[in-house]
């Protein structure tokens, strides 16, 4: 009830003792829930939910609306770690990003990391469309993609997922 009041009254949330960041985050979550593509649970978008299910972390976070929500959920699951590789592929087409990620996989293996794959956040081609997330395997081929015909204008974010050193190799993904 209070969060609905914050949207209607705008800056009054700050006057009530809430920080501007808390009001903005609350407003963002309300908008994200309203625009969610998941009819069963509007706290989680379908794209991110399917990727989270692959790692069995769908219940680790209440919200799965953004790539950072998913990254936080995977990081909370002990055998895996997630690191950003956005600077190496941001703005590139998905095809060029896949080629770069294949090279990156070889470098990571040379450094002793067991690469599981890549979380890729794609920017929409049209202004009215929302973004899309996919999980690419070590070879750059889509492992989880809920909308394979999604038209993209390029990569927005990219994260590498690899097994932590010393973790059990029997955990499957």
C-alpha positions as CSV (number, residue, x, y, z in Angstrom):
1,X,0.0,0.0,0.0
2,X,2.7,2.5,0.9
3,X,4.6,1.8,-2.3
4,X,1.5,2.6,-4.4
5,X,1.3,5.9,-2.5
6,X,4.9,6.7,-3.3
7,X,4.2,6.4,-7.0
8,X,1.1,8.6,-6.8
9,X,2.7,11.2,-4.6
10,X,6.2,11.2,-6.2
11,X,8.6,13.0,-3.8
12,X,6.5,12.5,-0.7
13,X,8.3,9.3,-0.1
14,X,11.5,11.3,0.6
15,X,9.5,13.5,3.0
16,X,8.4,10.3,4.8
17,X,12.0,9.5,5.6
18,X,12.8,7.2,2.7
19,X,15.9,7.9,0.6
20,X,15.5,8.9,-3.1
21,X,17.2,5.6,-4.0
22,X,14.6,3.6,-2.0
23,X,11.8,5.5,-3.7
24,X,13.3,5.0,-7.1
25,X,14.0,1.3,-6.5
26,X,10.4,0.8,-5.2
27,X,9.0,2.6,-8.3
28,X,11.2,0.5,-10.5
29,X,10.0,-2.8,-9.0
30,X,6.4,-1.8,-9.3
31,X,6.9,-0.9,-13.0
32,X,8.9,-4.1,-13.6
33,X,6.1,-6.2,-12.0
34,X,3.5,-4.5,-14.1
35,X,5.5,-5.2,-17.3
36,X,6.5,-8.7,-16.4
37,X,6.1,-11.4,-19.1
38,X,5.5,-14.1,-16.5
39,X,1.8,-14.6,-15.8
40,X,2.4,-17.1,-13.0
41,X,4.8,-14.9,-11.0
42,X,5.2,-11.3,-12.0
43,X,8.3,-11.0,-9.7
44,X,10.3,-13.0,-12.2
45,X,10.7,-12.5,-16.0
46,X,10.6,-15.7,-18.1
47,X,14.0,-15.2,-19.8
48,X,15.8,-14.8,-16.5
49,X,13.7,-17.5,-14.7
50,X,14.7,-20.1,-17.3
51,X,18.4,-19.3,-16.9
52,X,18.0,-19.4,-13.1
53,X,16.4,-22.8,-13.4
54,X,19.4,-24.1,-15.3
55,X,21.5,-23.2,-12.3
56,X,18.8,-24.2,-9.7
57,X,18.8,-20.7,-8.2
58,X,15.3,-19.6,-9.1
59,X,14.3,-19.4,-5.4
60,X,17.5,-17.6,-4.2
61,X,16.1,-14.1,-5.0
62,X,12.6,-12.8,-4.8
63,X,13.0,-10.7,-8.0
64,X,14.4,-11.7,-11.3
65,X,13.8,-8.6,-13.5
66,X,17.3,-7.5,-14.3
67,X,20.6,-9.2,-15.2
68,X,22.0,-8.0,-11.8
69,X,19.2,-9.9,-10.0
70,X,20.2,-13.1,-11.9
71,X,23.9,-12.5,-11.2
72,X,23.2,-12.1,-7.5
73,X,21.2,-15.3,-7.4
74,X,24.0,-17.3,-9.2
75,X,26.7,-15.8,-6.9
76,X,24.8,-16.9,-3.9
77,X,25.0,-20.5,-5.1
78,X,28.5,-21.7,-3.9
79,X,30.0,-23.7,-6.8
80,X,29.8,-20.9,-9.3
81,X,31.0,-17.4,-9.6
82,X,30.1,-14.6,-12.1
83,X,32.3,-11.9,-13.5
84,X,31.6,-9.1,-16.0
85,X,33.0,-9.3,-19.5
86,X,30.9,-6.5,-20.8
87,X,33.8,-4.3,-21.9
88,X,35.0,-7.0,-24.4
89,X,31.7,-7.4,-26.2
90,X,29.4,-4.4,-25.5
91,X,27.7,-3.1,-28.6
92,X,28.8,-5.9,-30.8
93,X,26.4,-8.0,-32.8
94,X,25.5,-11.3,-31.3
95,X,27.5,-13.1,-34.0
96,X,30.7,-11.1,-33.3
97,X,30.2,-11.5,-29.6
98,X,30.0,-15.2,-30.0
99,X,33.4,-15.2,-31.8
100,X,34.9,-13.1,-29.1
101,X,33.5,-15.3,-26.3
102,X,35.1,-18.4,-28.0
103,X,38.5,-16.7,-27.8
104,X,37.8,-15.7,-24.2
105,X,36.9,-19.2,-23.2
106,X,40.3,-20.4,-24.4
107,X,42.1,-17.7,-22.4
108,X,40.0,-18.5,-19.3
109,X,40.9,-22.2,-19.6
110,X,44.5,-21.3,-19.9
111,X,44.2,-19.4,-16.6
112,X,42.8,-22.5,-14.9
113,X,39.1,-21.6,-14.9
114,X,36.4,-24.1,-15.8
115,X,34.0,-22.0,-17.9
116,X,30.4,-22.9,-17.7
117,X,29.1,-20.3,-20.1
118,X,28.0,-16.7,-20.6
119,X,25.0,-14.6,-19.5
120,X,24.2,-12.2,-22.3
121,X,21.8,-9.3,-22.0
122,X,20.6,-8.2,-25.5
123,X,19.4,-4.7,-26.4
124,X,16.2,-4.6,-28.5
125,X,16.2,-3.6,-32.1
126,X,13.0,-1.5,-31.7
127,X,12.5,1.3,-29.2
128,X,9.2,-0.1,-27.8
129,X,10.6,-3.6,-27.3
130,X,12.2,-4.7,-24.0
131,X,15.5,-6.5,-23.8
132,X,16.2,-10.2,-23.7
133,X,18.6,-12.5,-21.9
134,X,20.2,-15.7,-23.1
135,X,22.7,-18.1,-21.7
136,X,25.4,-19.1,-24.1
137,X,27.6,-22.2,-23.6
138,X,31.4,-22.2,-23.8
139,X,31.3,-22.4,-27.6
140,X,28.9,-19.5,-27.9
141,X,25.8,-21.6,-28.8
142,X,22.6,-20.7,-27.0
143,X,21.9,-23.1,-24.2
144,X,18.8,-21.2,-22.8
145,X,16.9,-18.9,-25.2
146,X,13.2,-18.3,-24.7
147,X,12.9,-16.1,-27.8
148,X,15.2,-17.4,-30.5
149,X,13.8,-15.0,-33.1
150,X,14.4,-11.9,-31.0
151,X,15.7,-9.0,-33.1
152,X,18.6,-7.4,-31.3
153,X,20.7,-4.3,-31.9
154,X,23.6,-5.7,-30.0
155,X,25.0,-6.9,-26.6
156,X,24.2,-4.7,-23.6
157,X,25.8,-6.8,-20.8
158,X,27.9,-10.0,-20.7
159,X,28.9,-12.0,-17.7
160,X,31.1,-15.1,-17.6
161,X,30.0,-18.0,-15.3
162,X,32.7,-20.4,-14.1
163,X,33.1,-23.0,-11.4
164,X,35.0,-21.7,-8.4
165,X,38.4,-23.4,-7.9
166,X,38.2,-26.2,-5.4
167,X,34.4,-26.7,-5.8
168,X,33.1,-30.2,-6.5
169,X,33.1,-31.1,-10.2
170,X,30.1,-33.4,-9.7
171,X,27.6,-30.5,-9.6
172,X,26.0,-30.5,-13.0
173,X,24.7,-27.6,-15.1
